[in-house]
Amino acid sequence: MNSYNMREAVEVFLDGITGEVSESTREWYGRCLESLVALVGPETGLASVSARDLRSYRAHLLGRKMSVYSVQGRQRAARRLFSWLLKEGVIERNVALDVPLVRLPPQPPKALADDDMFRLLERLPAESVRDRAIILFLIETGCRVGGLCSLTLSALDLPNSRATVIEKGNRGRFVYFNELTLETLMLWRDVRPEVETNALFVTNVGKPLQPNGVRMILQRIGKRAGVKGRINA
């Protein structure tokens, strides 16, 4: 096993994902992991970092009055770091998985009960990156399906966690989203097929996703999740 300290481990990780993810995604990981390195200590040996350290890190973030969305985003960045190090054979286990993610408060669309919202969110990890991004974006921003389908790659302002959607009357407005939605949108952008259309969300054959297609996705995932009520979006 290699004996990196925390600062070196993050540097190696960021170098390792260069070219595999977009530059903005790489920068986001770097920003998220800065606070972890600062708290644990840049010279602390990687082998000595424990789940207790990561629980202290979570408590530290919450103590700074940081939103739960931001805290979970940093926890997910830590999980990705240790997961990558494990895959590369640098460490023997991912201790970050021993620390549960902070729970996010549900913000359900209209007509979706709390129980159904939890079922839907619990189902998301089993769905594709595209479908996770669609559902999280709808939940977080409260925009309608038509607004989601209006999204283009150039409408995303990821550094500011916002996007421009076009809704009724062809009026554009900013919508804002949390770090979990931001991370998922970045992951989708990284794996999105390289097609001619500028639409953010596309079908499996590379065509812009239409409102009826989004509603079918919601209905299909809702059925898998055991949602009892109607998903109105």
Summary of the structure (lengths in Angstrom):
residues: 233
radius of gyration: 18.9
end to end distance: 50.0
largest distance: 60.2
contacts: 684
relative contact order: 0.13
helix: 59%
strand: 9%
